[in-house]
Amino acid sequence: MWRDRIENGLAKMQERGELGASADPHDLALALLSAIEGGLLLAKTTRSSRPLEIAMHMAIDHVARHLNAP
């Protein structure tokens, strides 16, 4: 369900021209969710928020590479 919602949001960004035409909303959504889930798991096991912070920054940077300049 979460992947679908993220994918829909990315697809809408692509329709508005904010996300490049070559970007794949499905794959980007899967990558975002995977990074967050992995970061959450590591954060729980290490009892530190740092793994989640790193994963989120990496995921956001990955999506940002597909953004069109304003």
mmCIF file as Biopython writes it, N, C-alpha, C and O atoms, coordinates in Angstrom:
data_model
#
loop_
_atom_site.group_PDB
_atom_site.id
_atom_site.type_symbol
_atom_site.label_atom_id
_atom_site.label_alt_id
_atom_site.label_comp_id
_atom_site.label_asym_id
_atom_site.label_entity_id
_atom_site.label_seq_id
_atom_site.pdbx_PDB_ins_code
_atom_site.Cartn_x
_atom_site.Cartn_y
_atom_site.Cartn_z
_atom_site.occupancy
_atom_site.B_iso_or_equiv
_atom_site.auth_seq_id
_atom_site.auth_asym_id
_atom_site.pdbx_PDB_model_num
ATOM 1   N N  . MET A ? 1  ? 0.827  -1.194 0.000   1.0 0.0 1  A 1 
ATOM 2   C CA . MET A ? 1  ? 0.000  0.000  0.000   1.0 0.0 1  A 1 
ATOM 3   C C  . MET A ? 1  ? 0.877  1.266  0.000   1.0 0.0 1  A 1 
ATOM 4   O O  . MET A ? 1  ? 0.609  2.209  -0.744  1.0 0.0 1  A 1 
ATOM 5   N N  . TRP A ? 2  ? 1.926  1.277  0.840   1.0 0.0 2  A 1 
ATOM 6   C CA . TRP A ? 2  ? 2.789  2.459  0.902   1.0 0.0 2  A 1 
ATOM 7   C C  . TRP A ? 2  ? 3.497  2.687  -0.426  1.0 0.0 2  A 1 
ATOM 8   O O  . TRP A ? 2  ? 3.609  3.822  -0.889  1.0 0.0 2  A 1 
ATOM 9   N N  . ARG A ? 3  ? 3.980  1.592  -1.046  1.0 0.0 3  A 1 
ATOM 10  C CA . ARG A ? 3  ? 4.679  1.747  -2.310  1.0 0.0 3  A 1 
ATOM 11  C C  . ARG A ? 3  ? 3.744  2.347  -3.350  1.0 0.0 3  A 1 
ATOM 12  O O  . ARG A ? 3  ? 4.160  3.199  -4.136  1.0 0.0 3  A 1 
ATOM 13  N N  . ASP A ? 4  ? 2.488  1.915  -3.365  1.0 0.0 4  A 1 
ATOM 14  C CA . ASP A ? 4  ? 1.515  2.451  -4.313  1.0 0.0 4  A 1 
ATOM 15  C C  . ASP A ? 4  ? 1.299  3.949  -4.105  1.0 0.0 4  A 1 
ATOM 16  O O  . ASP A ? 4  ? 1.214  4.706  -5.072  1.0 0.0 4  A 1 
ATOM 17  N N  . ARG A ? 5  ? 1.212  4.366  -2.874  1.0 0.0 5  A 1 
ATOM 18  C CA . ARG A ? 5  ? 0.989  5.787  -2.590  1.0 0.0 5  A 1 
ATOM 19  C C  . ARG A ? 5  ? 2.201  6.635  -2.990  1.0 0.0 5  A 1 
ATOM 20  O O  . ARG A ? 5  ? 2.059  7.716  -3.560  1.0 0.0 5  A 1 
ATOM 21  N N  . ILE A ? 6  ? 3.387  6.123  -2.679  1.0 0.0 6  A 1 
ATOM 22  C CA . ILE A ? 6  ? 4.603  6.851  -3.073  1.0 0.0 6  A 1 
ATOM 23  C C  . ILE A ? 6  ? 4.703  6.898  -4.587  1.0 0.0 6  A 1 
ATOM 24  O O  . ILE A ? 6  ? 5.017  7.938  -5.167  1.0 0.0 6  A 1 
ATOM 25  N N  . GLU A ? 7  ? 4.432  5.759  -5.226  1.0 0.0 7  A 1 
ATOM 26  C CA . GLU A ? 7  ? 4.484  5.704  -6.693  1.0 0.0 7  A 1 
ATOM 27  C C  . GLU A ? 7  ? 3.490  6.675  -7.319  1.0 0.0 7  A 1 
ATOM 28  O O  . GLU A ? 7  ? 3.828  7.360  -8.285  1.0 0.0 7  A 1 
ATOM 29  N N  . ASN A ? 8  ? 2.285  6.746  -6.795  1.0 0.0 8  A 1 
ATOM 30  C CA . ASN A ? 8  ? 1.282  7.674  -7.320  1.0 0.0 8  A 1 
ATOM 31  C C  . ASN A ? 8  ? 1.743  9.119  -7.184  1.0 0.0 8  A 1 
ATOM 32  O O  . ASN A ? 8  ? 1.548  9.925  -8.095  1.0 0.0 8  A 1 
ATOM 33  N N  . GLY A ? 9  ? 2.348  9.446  -6.057  1.0 0.0 9  A 1 
ATOM 34  C CA . GLY A ? 9  ? 2.859  10.802 -5.864  1.0 0.0 9  A 1 
ATOM 35  C C  . GLY A ? 9  ? 3.961  11.133 -6.854  1.0 0.0 9  A 1 
ATOM 36  O O  . GLY A ? 9  ? 3.989  12.225 -7.422  1.0 0.0 9  A 1 
ATOM 37  N N  . LEU A ? 10 ? 4.872  10.185 -7.061  1.0 0.0 10 A 1 
ATOM 38  C CA . LEU A ? 10 ? 5.954  10.400 -8.029  1.0 0.0 10 A 1 
ATOM 39  C C  . LEU A ? 10 ? 5.414  10.501 -9.448  1.0 0.0 10 A 1 
ATOM 40  O O  . LEU A ? 10 ? 5.909  11.297 -10.246 1.0 0.0 10 A 1 
ATOM 41  N N  . ALA A ? 11 ? 4.397  9.697  -9.768  1.0 0.0 11 A 1 
ATOM 42  C CA . ALA A ? 11 ? 3.783  9.761  -11.104 1.0 0.0 11 A 1 
ATOM 43  C C  . ALA A ? 11 ? 3.127  11.128 -11.329 1.0 0.0 11 A 1 
ATOM 44  O O  . ALA A ? 11 ? 3.205  11.681 -12.426 1.0 0.0 11 A 1 
ATOM 45  N N  . LYS A ? 12 ? 2.491  11.664 -10.304 1.0 0.0 12 A 1 
ATOM 46  C CA . LYS A ? 12 ? 1.883  12.997 -10.418 1.0 0.0 12 A 1 
ATOM 47  C C  . LYS A ? 12 ? 2.961  14.060 -10.609 1.0 0.0 12 A 1 
ATOM 48  O O  . LYS A ? 12 ? 2.778  15.005 -11.377 1.0 0.0 12 A 1 
ATOM 49  N N  . MET A ? 13 ? 4.083  13.903 -9.911  1.0 0.0 13 A 1 
ATOM 50  C CA . MET A ? 13 ? 5.199  14.834 -10.112 1.0 0.0 13 A 1 
ATOM 51  C C  . MET A ? 13 ? 5.692  14.761 -11.556 1.0 0.0 13 A 1 
ATOM 52  O O  . MET A ? 13 ? 6.027  15.781 -12.158 1.0 0.0 13 A 1 
ATOM 53  N N  . GLN A ? 14 ? 5.732  13.558 -12.099 1.0 0.0 14 A 1 
ATOM 54  C CA . GLN A ? 14 ? 6.180  13.376 -13.475 1.0 0.0 14 A 1 
ATOM 55  C C  . GLN A ? 14 ? 5.190  14.016 -14.450 1.0 0.0 14 A 1 
ATOM 56  O O  . GLN A ? 14 ? 5.601  14.647 -15.424 1.0 0.0 14 A 1 
ATOM 57  N N  . GLU A ? 15 ? 3.902  13.858 -14.196 1.0 0.0 15 A 1 
ATOM 58  C CA . GLU A ? 15 ? 2.865  14.469 -15.048 1.0 0.0 15 A 1 
ATOM 59  C C  . GLU A ? 15 ? 2.981  15.989 -15.051 1.0 0.0 15 A 1 
ATOM 60  O O  . GLU A ? 15 ? 2.730  16.623 -16.076 1.0 0.0 15 A 1 
ATOM 61  N N  . ARG A ? 16 ? 3.355  16.577 -13.929 1.0 0.0 16 A 1 
ATOM 62  C CA . ARG A ? 16 ? 3.504  18.030 -13.821 1.0 0.0 16 A 1 
ATOM 63  C C  . ARG A ? 16 ? 4.843  18.516 -14.372 1.0 0.0 16 A 1 
ATOM 64  O O  . ARG A ? 16 ? 5.095  19.720 -14.423 1.0 0.0 16 A 1 
ATOM 65  N N  . GLY A ? 17 ? 5.700  17.582 -14.785 1.0 0.0 17 A 1 
ATOM 66  C CA . GLY A ? 17 ? 6.991  17.948 -15.345 1.0 0.0 17 A 1 
ATOM 67  C C  . GLY A ? 17 ? 8.068  18.192 -14.301 1.0 0.0 17 A 1 
ATOM 68  O O  . GLY A ? 17 ? 9.150  18.680 -14.627 1.0 0.0 17 A 1 
ATOM 69  N N  . GLU A ? 18 ? 7.782  17.856 -13.049 1.0 0.0 18 A 1 
ATOM 70  C CA . GLU A ? 18 ? 8.757  18.050 -11.976 1.0 0.0 18 A 1 
ATOM 71  C C  . GLU A ? 18 ? 9.780  16.916 -11.938 1.0 0.0 18 A 1 
ATOM 72  O O  . GLU A ? 18 ? 10.925 17.115 -11.533 1.0 0.0 18 A 1 
ATOM 73  N N  . LEU A ? 19 ? 9.360  15.742 -12.359 1.0 0.0 19 A 1 
ATOM 74  C CA . LEU A ? 19 ? 10.206 14.565 -12.372 1.0 0.0 19 A 1 
ATOM 75  C C  . LEU A ? 19 ? 10.495 14.220 -13.826 1.0 0.0 19 A 1 
ATOM 76  O O  . LEU A ? 19 ? 9.591  14.226 -14.660 1.0 0.0 19 A 1 
ATOM 77  N N  . GLY A ? 20 ? 11.741 13.922 -14.128 1.0 0.0 20 A 1 
ATOM 78  C CA . GLY A ? 20 ? 12.148 13.651 -15.496 1.0 0.0 20 A 1 
ATOM 79  C C  . GLY A ? 20 ? 11.368 12.517 -16.143 1.0 0.0 20 A 1 
ATOM 80  O O  . GLY A ? 20 ? 10.903 11.598 -15.469 1.0 0.0 20 A 1 
ATOM 81  N N  . ALA A ? 21 ? 11.235 12.596 -17.452 1.0 0.0 21 A 1 
ATOM 82  C CA . ALA A ? 21 ? 10.481 11.599 -18.207 1.0 0.0 21 A 1 
ATOM 83  C C  . ALA A ? 21 ? 11.134 10.220 -18.136 1.0 0.0 21 A 1 
ATOM 84  O O  . ALA A ? 21 ? 10.449 9.203  -18.246 1.0 0.0 21 A 1 
ATOM 85  N N  . SER A ? 22 ? 12.446 10.180 -17.956 1.0 0.0 22 A 1 
ATOM 86  C CA . SER A ? 22 ? 13.138 8.891  -17.911 1.0 0.0 22 A 1 
ATOM 87  C C  . SER A ? 22 ? 13.042 8.215  -16.539 1.0 0.0 22 A 1 
ATOM 88  O O  . SER A ? 22 ? 13.421 7.053  -16.394 1.0 0.0 22 A 1 
ATOM 89  N N  . ALA A ? 23 ? 12.543 8.927  -15.547 1.0 0.0 23 A 1 
ATOM 90  C CA . ALA A ? 23 ? 12.411 8.350  -14.203 1.0 0.0 23 A 1 
ATOM 91  C C  . ALA A ? 23 ? 11.294 7.317  -14.200 1.0 0.0 23 A 1 
ATOM 92  O O  . ALA A ? 23 ? 10.284 7.486  -14.883 1.0 0.0 23 A 1 
ATOM 93  N N  . ASP A ? 24 ? 11.470 6.273  -13.450 1.0 0.0 24 A 1 
ATOM 94  C CA . ASP A ? 24 ? 10.463 5.223  -13.314 1.0 0.0 24 A 1 
ATOM 95  C C  . ASP A ? 24 ? 9.844  5.325  -11.920 1.0 0.0 24 A 1 
ATOM 96  O O  . ASP A ? 24 ? 10.462 4.907  -10.940 1.0 0.0 24 A 1 
ATOM 97  N N  . PRO A ? 25 ? 8.624  5.879  -11.818 1.0 0.0 25 A 1 
ATOM 98  C CA . PRO A ? 25 ? 7.996  6.063  -10.504 1.0 0.0 25 A 1 
ATOM 99  C C  . PRO A ? 25 ? 7.893  4.775  -9.694  1.0 0.0 25 A 1 
ATOM 100 O O  . PRO A ? 25 ? 8.034  4.800  -8.471  1.0 0.0 25 A 1 
ATOM 101 N N  . HIS A ? 26 ? 7.652  3.656  -10.359 1.0 0.0 26 A 1 
ATOM 102 C CA . HIS A ? 26 ? 7.540  2.385  -9.653  1.0 0.0 26 A 1 
ATOM 103 C C  . HIS A ? 26 ? 8.868  2.024  -8.985  1.0 0.0 26 A 1 
ATOM 104 O O  . HIS A ? 26 ? 8.908  1.700  -7.798  1.0 0.0 26 A 1 
ATOM 105 N N  . ASP A ? 27 ? 9.941  2.082  -9.752  1.0 0.0 27 A 1 
ATOM 106 C CA . ASP A ? 27 ? 11.260 1.740  -9.215  1.0 0.0 27 A 1 
ATOM 107 C C  . ASP A ? 27 ? 11.715 2.734  -8.145  1.0 0.0 27 A 1 
ATOM 108 O O  . ASP A ? 27 ? 12.303 2.340  -7.138  1.0 0.0 27 A 1 
ATOM 109 N N  . LEU A ? 28 ? 11.444 4.012  -8.363  1.0 0.0 28 A 1 
ATOM 110 C CA . LEU A ? 28 ? 11.818 5.017  -7.366  1.0 0.0 28 A 1 
ATOM 111 C C  . LEU A ? 28 ? 11.057 4.798  -6.061  1.0 0.0 28 A 1 
ATOM 112 O O  . LEU A ? 28 ? 11.629 4.924  -4.978  1.0 0.0 28 A 1 
ATOM 113 N N  . ALA A ? 29 ? 9.767  4.469  -6.162  1.0 0.0 29 A 1 
ATOM 114 C CA . ALA A ? 29 ? 8.965  4.213  -4.969  1.0 0.0 29 A 1 
ATOM 115 C C  . ALA A ? 29 ? 9.495  2.998  -4.222  1.0 0.0 29 A 1 
ATOM 116 O O  . ALA A ? 29 ? 9.582  3.006  -2.994  1.0 0.0 29 A 1 
ATOM 117 N N  . LEU A ? 30 ? 9.848  1.960  -4.962  1.0 0.0 30 A 1 
ATOM 118 C CA . LEU A ? 30 ? 10.391 0.763  -4.339  1.0 0.0 30 A 1 
ATOM 119 C C  . LEU A ? 30 ? 11.725 1.054  -3.653  1.0 0.0 30 A 1 
ATOM 120 O O  . LEU A ? 30 ? 11.985 0.561  -2.555  1.0 0.0 30 A 1 
ATOM 121 N N  . ALA A ? 31 ? 12.557 1.848  -4.297  1.0 0.0 31 A 1 
ATOM 122 C CA . ALA A ? 31 ? 13.850 2.216  -3.709  1.0 0.0 31 A 1 
ATOM 123 C C  . ALA A ? 31 ? 13.660 3.050  -2.439  1.0 0.0 31 A 1 
ATOM 124 O O  . ALA A ? 31 ? 14.334 2.813  -1.436  1.0 0.0 31 A 1 
ATOM 125 N N  . LEU A ? 32 ? 12.755 4.014  -2.478  1.0 0.0 32 A 1 
ATOM 126 C CA . LEU A ? 32 ? 12.485 4.841  -1.301  1.0 0.0 32 A 1 
ATOM 127 C C  . LEU A ? 32 ? 11.994 3.989  -0.132  1.0 0.0 32 A 1 
ATOM 128 O O  . LEU A ? 32 ? 12.498 4.102  0.986   1.0 0.0 32 A 1 
ATOM 129 N N  . LEU A ? 33 ? 11.021 3.151  -0.399  1.0 0.0 33 A 1 
ATOM 130 C CA . LEU A ? 33 ? 10.457 2.325  0.660   1.0 0.0 33 A 1 
ATOM 131 C C  . LEU A ? 33 ? 11.486 1.339  1.201   1.0 0.0 33 A 1 
ATOM 132 O O  . LEU A ? 33 ? 11.547 1.107  2.408   1.0 0.0 33 A 1 
ATOM 133 N N  . SER A ? 34 ? 12.286 0.765  0.329   1.0 0.0 34 A 1 
ATOM 134 C CA . SER A ? 34 ? 13.321 -0.174 0.761   1.0 0.0 34 A 1 
ATOM 135 C C  . SER A ? 34 ? 14.342 0.513  1.659   1.0 0.0 34 A 1 
ATOM 136 O O  . SER A ? 34 ? 14.751 -0.043 2.678   1.0 0.0 34 A 1 
ATOM 137 N N  . ALA A ? 35 ? 14.751 1.708  1.286   1.0 0.0 35 A 1 
ATOM 138 C CA . ALA A ? 35 ? 15.716 2.447  2.096   1.0 0.0 35 A 1 
ATOM 139 C C  . ALA A ? 35 ? 15.140 2.775  3.468   1.0 0.0 35 A 1 
ATOM 140 O O  . ALA A ? 35 ? 15.821 2.625  4.483   1.0 0.0 35 A 1 
ATOM 141 N N  . ILE A ? 36 ? 13.908 3.214  3.499   1.0 0.0 36 A 1 
ATOM 142 C CA . ILE A ? 36 ? 13.282 3.579  4.769   1.0 0.0 36 A 1 
ATOM 143 C C  . ILE A ? 36 ? 13.088 2.353  5.654   1.0 0.0 36 A 1 
ATOM 144 O O  . ILE A ? 36 ? 13.377 2.395  6.850   1.0 0.0 36 A 1 
ATOM 145 N N  . GLU A ? 37 ? 12.598 1.262  5.068   1.0 0.0 37 A 1 
ATOM 146 C CA . GLU A ? 37 ? 12.394 0.040  5.852   1.0 0.0 37 A 1 
ATOM 147 C C  . GLU A ? 37 ? 13.721 -0.487 6.400   1.0 0.0 37 A 1 
ATOM 148 O O  . GLU A ? 37 ? 13.806 -0.892 7.560   1.0 0.0 37 A 1 
ATOM 149 N N  . GLY A ? 38 ? 14.754 -0.476 5.556   1.0 0.0 38 A 1 
ATOM 150 C CA . GLY A ? 38 ? 16.067 -0.923 6.014   1.0 0.0 38 A 1 
ATOM 151 C C  . GLY A ? 38 ? 16.621 -0.022 7.097   1.0 0.0 38 A 1 
ATOM 152 O O  . GLY A ? 38 ? 17.186 -0.493 8.084   1.0 0.0 38 A 1 
ATOM 153 N N  . GLY A ? 39 ? 16.456 1.279  6.908   1.0 0.0 39 A 1 
ATOM 154 C CA . GLY A ? 39 ? 16.909 2.232  7.910   1.0 0.0 39 A 1 
ATOM 155 C C  . GLY A ? 39 ? 16.187 2.069  9.230   1.0 0.0 39 A 1 
ATOM 156 O O  . GLY A ? 39 ? 16.792 2.176  10.296  1.0 0.0 39 A 1 
ATOM 157 N N  . LEU A ? 40 ? 14.879 1.807  9.156   1.0 0.0 40 A 1 
ATOM 158 C CA . LEU A ? 40 ? 14.107 1.584  10.380  1.0 0.0 40 A 1 
ATOM 159 C C  . LEU A ? 40 ? 14.565 0.324  11.109  1.0 0.0 40 A 1 
ATOM 160 O O  . LEU A ? 40 ? 14.704 0.324  12.332  1.0 0.0 40 A 1 
ATOM 161 N N  . LEU A ? 41 ? 14.797 -0.739 10.359  1.0 0.0 41 A 1 
ATOM 162 C CA . LEU A ? 41 ? 15.243 -1.985 10.973  1.0 0.0 41 A 1 
ATOM 163 C C  . LEU A ? 41 ? 16.590 -1.801 11.673  1.0 0.0 41 A 1 
ATOM 164 O O  . LEU A ? 41 ? 16.774 -2.236 12.809  1.0 0.0 41 A 1 
ATOM 165 N N  . LEU A ? 42 ? 17.516 -1.158 10.986  1.0 0.0 42 A 1 
ATOM 166 C CA . LEU A ? 42 ? 18.828 -0.920 11.590  1.0 0.0 42 A 1 
ATOM 167 C C  . LEU A ? 42 ? 18.733 0.032  12.780  1.0 0.0 42 A 1 
ATOM 168 O O  . LEU A ? 42 ? 19.444 -0.135 13.771  1.0 0.0 42 A 1 
ATOM 169 N N  . ALA A ? 43 ? 17.858 1.026  12.681  1.0 0.0 43 A 1 
ATOM 170 C CA . ALA A ? 43 ? 17.682 1.956  13.796  1.0 0.0 43 A 1 
ATOM 171 C C  . ALA A ? 43 ? 17.177 1.217  15.034  1.0 0.0 43 A 1 
ATOM 172 O O  . ALA A ? 43 ? 17.613 1.492  16.152  1.0 0.0 43 A 1 
ATOM 173 N N  . LYS A ? 44 ? 16.258 0.284  14.825  1.0 0.0 44 A 1 
ATOM 174 C CA . LYS A ? 44 ? 15.733 -0.484 15.957  1.0 0.0 44 A 1 
ATOM 175 C C  . LYS A ? 44 ? 16.805 -1.379 16.561  1.0 0.0 44 A 1 
ATOM 176 O O  . LYS A ? 44 ? 16.939 -1.457 17.782  1.0 0.0 44 A 1 
ATOM 177 N N  . THR A ? 45 ? 17.565 -2.052 15.710  1.0 0.0 45 A 1 
ATOM 178 C CA . THR A ? 45 ? 18.549 -3.002 16.237  1.0 0.0 45 A 1 
ATOM 179 C C  . THR A ? 45 ? 19.744 -2.305 16.878  1.0 0.0 45 A 1 
ATOM 180 O O  . THR A ? 45 ? 20.349 -2.844 17.806  1.0 0.0 45 A 1 
ATOM 181 N N  . THR A ? 46 ? 20.091 -1.110 16.392  1.0 0.0 46 A 1 
ATOM 182 C CA . THR A ? 46 ? 21.229 -0.388 16.966  1.0 0.0 46 A 1 
ATOM 183 C C  . THR A ? 46 ? 20.801 0.617  18.033  1.0 0.0 46 A 1 
ATOM 184 O O  . THR A ? 46 ? 21.634 1.198  18.727  1.0 0.0 46 A 1 
ATOM 185 N N  . ARG A ? 47 ? 19.500 0.810  18.150  1.0 0.0 47 A 1 
ATOM 186 C CA . ARG A ? 47 ? 18.945 1.796  19.101  1.0 0.0 47 A 1 
ATOM 187 C C  . ARG A ? 47 ? 19.521 3.189  18.844  1.0 0.0 47 A 1 
ATOM 188 O O  . ARG A ? 47 ? 19.867 3.934  19.760  1.0 0.0 47 A 1 
ATOM 189 N N  . SER A ? 48 ? 19.604 3.498  17.548  1.0 0.0 48 A 1 
ATOM 190 C CA . SER A ? 48 ? 20.110 4.803  17.111  1.0 0.0 48 A 1 
ATOM 191 C C  . SER A ? 48 ? 19.309 5.228  15.890  1.0 0.0 48 A 1 
ATOM 192 O O  . SER A ? 48 ? 18.984 4.402  15.037  1.0 0.0 48 A 1 
ATOM 193 N N  . SER A ? 49 ? 18.996 6.491  15.808  1.0 0.0 49 A 1 
ATOM 194 C CA . SER A ? 49 ? 18.257 6.990  14.645  1.0 0.0 49 A 1 
ATOM 195 C C  . SER A ? 49 ? 19.164 7.235  13.435  1.0 0.0 49 A 1 
ATOM 196 O O  . SER A ? 49 ? 18.681 7.497  12.334  1.0 0.0 49 A 1 
ATOM 197 N N  . ARG A ? 50 ? 20.459 7.150  13.645  1.0 0.0 50 A 1 
ATOM 198 C CA . ARG A ? 50 ? 21.423 7.476  12.573  1.0 0.0 50 A 1 
ATOM 199 C C  . ARG A ? 50 ? 21.235 6.619  11.310  1.0 0.0 50 A 1 
ATOM 200 O O  . ARG A ? 50 ? 21.274 7.176  10.214  1.0 0.0 50 A 1 
ATOM 201 N N  . PRO A ? 51 ? 21.036 5.304  11.403  1.0 0.0 51 A 1 
ATOM 202 C CA . PRO A ? 51 ? 20.835 4.528  10.180  1.0 0.0 51 A 1 
ATOM 203 C C  . PRO A ? 51 ? 19.622 5.004  9.367   1.0 0.0 51 A 1 
ATOM 204 O O  . PRO A ? 51 ? 19.670 5.037  8.137   1.0 0.0 51 A 1 
ATOM 205 N N  . LEU A ? 52 ? 18.550 5.367  10.051  1.0 0.0 52 A 1 
ATOM 206 C CA . LEU A ? 52 ? 17.375 5.871  9.358   1.0 0.0 52 A 1 
ATOM 207 C C  . LEU A ? 52 ? 17.662 7.220  8.711   1.0 0.0 52 A 1 
ATOM 208 O O  . LEU A ? 52 ? 17.252 7.462  7.576   1.0 0.0 52 A 1 
ATOM 209 N N  . GLU A ? 53 ? 18.357 8.091  9.416   1.0 0.0 53 A 1 
ATOM 210 C CA . GLU A ? 53 ? 18.712 9.402  8.856   1.0 0.0 53 A 1 
ATOM 211 C C  . GLU A ? 53 ? 19.540 9.242  7.588   1.0 0.0 53 A 1 
ATOM 212 O O  . GLU A ? 53 ? 19.279 9.906  6.584   1.0 0.0 53 A 1 
ATOM 213 N N  . ILE A ? 54 ? 20.534 8.368  7.630   1.0 0.0 54 A 1 
ATOM 214 C CA . ILE A ? 54 ? 21.396 8.148  6.464   1.0 0.0 54 A 1 
ATOM 215 C C  . ILE A ? 54 ? 20.583 7.580  5.305   1.0 0.0 54 A 1 
ATOM 216 O O  . ILE A ? 54 ? 20.723 8.031  4.168   1.0 0.0 54 A 1 
ATOM 217 N N  . ALA A ? 55 ? 19.736 6.593  5.586   1.0 0.0 55 A 1 
ATOM 218 C CA . ALA A ? 55 ? 18.920 5.974  4.534   1.0 0.0 55 A 1 
ATOM 219 C C  . ALA A ? 55 ? 17.972 6.984  3.903   1.0 0.0 55 A 1 
ATOM 220 O O  . ALA A ? 55 ? 17.802 6.999  2.684   1.0 0.0 55 A 1 
ATOM 221 N N  . MET A ? 56 ? 17.359 7.821  4.720   1.0 0.0 56 A 1 
ATOM 222 C CA . MET A ? 56 ? 16.426 8.817  4.186   1.0 0.0 56 A 1 
ATOM 223 C C  . MET A ? 56 ? 17.145 9.842  3.318   1.0 0.0 56 A 1 
ATOM 224 O O  . MET A ? 56 ? 16.650 10.206 2.251   1.0 0.0 56 A 1 
ATOM 225 N N  . HIS A ? 57 ? 18.301 10.309 3.761   1.0 0.0 57 A 1 
ATOM 226 C CA . HIS A ? 57 ? 19.057 11.275 2.963   1.0 0.0 57 A 1 
ATOM 227 C C  . HIS A ? 57 ? 19.478 10.663 1.634   1.0 0.0 57 A 1 
ATOM 228 O O  . HIS A ? 57 ? 19.392 11.314 0.593   1.0 0.0 57 A 1 
ATOM 229 N N  . MET A ? 58 ? 19.932 9.415  1.666   1.0 0.0 58 A 1 
ATOM 230 C CA . MET A ? 58 ? 20.343 8.741  0.448   1.0 0.0 58 A 1 
ATOM 231 C C  . MET A ? 58 ? 19.163 8.578  -0.512  1.0 0.0 58 A 1 
ATOM 232 O O  . MET A ? 58 ? 19.299 8.811  -1.713  1.0 0.0 58 A 1 
ATOM 233 N N  . ALA A ? 59 ? 18.016 8.180  0.017   1.0 0.0 59 A 1 
ATOM 234 C CA . ALA A ? 59 ? 16.838 7.979  -0.818  1.0 0.0 59 A 1 
ATOM 235 C C  . ALA A ? 59 ? 16.357 9.292  -1.441  1.0 0.0 59 A 1 
ATOM 236 O O  . ALA A ? 59 ? 16.006 9.334  -2.620  1.0 0.0 59 A 1 
ATOM 237 N N  . ILE A ? 60 ? 16.344 10.351 -0.651  1.0 0.0 60 A 1 
ATOM 238 C CA . ILE A ? 60 ? 15.924 11.661 -1.161  1.0 0.0 60 A 1 
ATOM 239 C C  . ILE A ? 60 ? 16.902 12.155 -2.220  1.0 0.0 60 A 1 
ATOM 240 O O  . ILE A ? 60 ? 16.486 12.699 -3.242  1.0 0.0 60 A 1 
ATOM 241 N N  . ASP A ? 61 ? 18.179 11.974 -1.987  1.0 0.0 61 A 1 
ATOM 242 C CA . ASP A ? 61 ? 19.181 12.364 -2.984  1.0 0.0 61 A 1 
ATOM 243 C C  . ASP A ? 61 ? 19.003 11.593 -4.286  1.0 0.0 61 A 1 
ATOM 244 O O  . ASP A ? 61 ? 19.182 12.148 -5.370  1.0 0.0 61 A 1 
ATOM 245 N N  . HIS A ? 62 ? 18.652 10.322 -4.179  1.0 0.0 62 A 1 
ATOM 246 C CA . HIS A ? 62 ? 18.442 9.501  -5.375  1.0 0.0 62 A 1 
ATOM 247 C C  . HIS A ? 62 ? 17.270 10.040 -6.202  1.0 0.0 62 A 1 
ATOM 248 O O  . HIS A ? 62 ? 17.370 10.157 -7.423  1.0 0.0 62 A 1 
ATOM 249 N N  . VAL A ? 63 ? 16.177 10.363 -5.542  1.0 0.0 63 A 1 
ATOM 250 C CA . VAL A ? 63 ? 15.018 10.920 -6.253  1.0 0.0 63 A 1 
ATOM 251 C C  . VAL A ? 63 ? 15.368 12.290 -6.821  1.0 0.0 63 A 1 
ATOM 252 O O  . VAL A ? 63 ? 14.970 12.616 -7.939  1.0 0.0 63 A 1 
ATOM 253 N N  . ALA A ? 64 ? 16.100 13.086 -6.070  1.0 0.0 64 A 1 
ATOM 254 C CA . ALA A ? 64 ? 16.460 14.442 -6.512  1.0 0.0 64 A 1 
ATOM 255 C C  . ALA A ? 64 ? 17.255 14.433 -7.811  1.0 0.0 64 A 1 
ATOM 256 O O  . ALA A ? 64 ? 17.184 15.385 -8.588  1.0 0.0 64 A 1 
ATOM 257 N N  . ARG A ? 65 ? 18.009 13.367 -8.052  1.0 0.0 65 A 1 
ATOM 258 C CA . ARG A ? 65 ? 18.766 13.268 -9.317  1.0 0.0 65 A 1 
ATOM 259 C C  . ARG A ? 65 ? 17.859 13.176 -10.527 1.0 0.0 65 A 1 
ATOM 260 O O  . ARG A ? 65 ? 18.294 13.408 -11.655 1.0 0.0 65 A 1 
ATOM 261 N N  . HIS A ? 66 ? 16.598 12.838 -10.298 1.0 0.0 66 A 1 
ATOM 262 C CA . HIS A ? 66 ? 15.625 12.697 -11.393 1.0 0.0 66 A 1 
ATOM 263 C C  . HIS A ? 66 ? 14.728 13.922 -11.555 1.0 0.0 66 A 1 
ATOM 264 O O  . HIS A ? 66 ? 13.864 13.946 -12.432 1.0 0.0 66 A 1 
ATOM 265 N N  . LEU A ? 67 ? 14.928 14.932 -10.720 1.0 0.0 67 A 1 
ATOM 266 C CA . LEU A ? 67 ? 14.091 16.120 -10.789 1.0 0.0 67 A 1 
ATOM 267 C C  . LEU A ? 67 ? 14.527 17.022 -11.948 1.0 0.0 67 A 1 
ATOM 268 O O  . LEU A ? 67 ? 15.708 17.117 -12.279 1.0 0.0 67 A 1 
ATOM 269 N N  . ASN A ? 68 ? 13.546 17.668 -12.542 1.0 0.0 68 A 1 
ATOM 270 C CA . ASN A ? 68 ? 13.828 18.677 -13.561 1.0 0.0 68 A 1 
ATOM 271 C C  . ASN A ? 68 ? 14.099 20.002 -12.873 1.0 0.0 68 A 1 
ATOM 272 O O  . ASN A ? 68 ? 13.488 20.309 -11.849 1.0 0.0 68 A 1 
ATOM 273 N N  . ALA A ? 69 ? 14.991 20.771 -13.416 1.0 0.0 69 A 1 
ATOM 274 C CA . ALA A ? 69 ? 15.296 22.098 -12.866 1.0 0.0 69 A 1 
ATOM 275 C C  . ALA A ? 69 ? 14.060 22.969 -12.999 1.0 0.0 69 A 1 
ATOM 276 O O  . ALA A ? 69 ? 13.354 22.900 -14.005 1.0 0.0 69 A 1 
ATOM 277 N N  . PRO A ? 70 ? 13.791 23.796 -11.980 1.0 0.0 70 A 1 
ATOM 278 C CA . PRO A ? 70 ? 12.605 24.690 -12.044 1.0 0.0 70 A 1 
ATOM 279 C C  . PRO A ? 70 ? 12.738 25.741 -13.109 1.0 0.0 70 A 1 
ATOM 280 O O  . PRO A ? 70 ? 11.835 26.559 -13.285 1.0 0.0 70 A 1 
#
